[in-house]
């Protein structure tokens, strides 16, 4: 898969999920430091995006190989 396709398919989902996780952590933990919030957001985006990039092709390969 091309990098451009991966980014356009998975990055928006990763950003939305990271925003939800960051807002939830800021609300529950009482984090008010902008640097901490920014670091958590960036780390969530990287982790979720890399998870999408690894998991999606693996699942596609597993489910495409099964024939009924």
N, C-alpha and C positions, 0 to 999 in steps of 0.2 A: 504494500500500500504506500502511496505517496504521502510525504509529510504534509503537504498542503491539504490533502483530503482528510488526513487524521485530525489536523488542527481544526478544520472547518466543521467536522462532524462531532468532535468530542470536547473541544475547549469551552463552548458555551454552556454545556451541561456541567462541566467541572467548575466553572465560575459560579453558577447558580448554587450548586451544592456546597461549595466552599463558603459562599456568602451566608447560606443558611446555618452551617456549622459554626461559623465565626460569630454570627449574631446570637445564636443559642449559647455559646460559651461566654460571650460578653454579658449576656443577661443573667445566666446562672452563676457564674464565677465572680461577677462584679468587676470585670477588667475595664479599666478606663484609660489605660496608657495607649496612645495611638501607635507607638512602635510595636508593642505586644500584639495589638489587634492586626496591624499590617503584617507582622511576621507570621502569625497564625493563618491569616488569609492566604498569603503566598505559599506557605507550606501545604495547606489543604489543597490549593489549586494544583500544585505539582504532584502531590500524592494521588489525588483523584484522577487527574489527567493521565498519569502513567498507568494507573490501574485500568482505566478505560482502554488505553492503547494495548495493554497486554491481554486483558481478559476478552475483549471483543473478538479479535482474530482467533483466539483459542476456542471460544464458544462457537464461532462460525465454522471452524474446521471440524469440531466434534459433531455438530448437528448436521453439517453437510455430508459427512461420511456415512451417516445412518440412512439406510434405504428401507422402505417398507413395501 
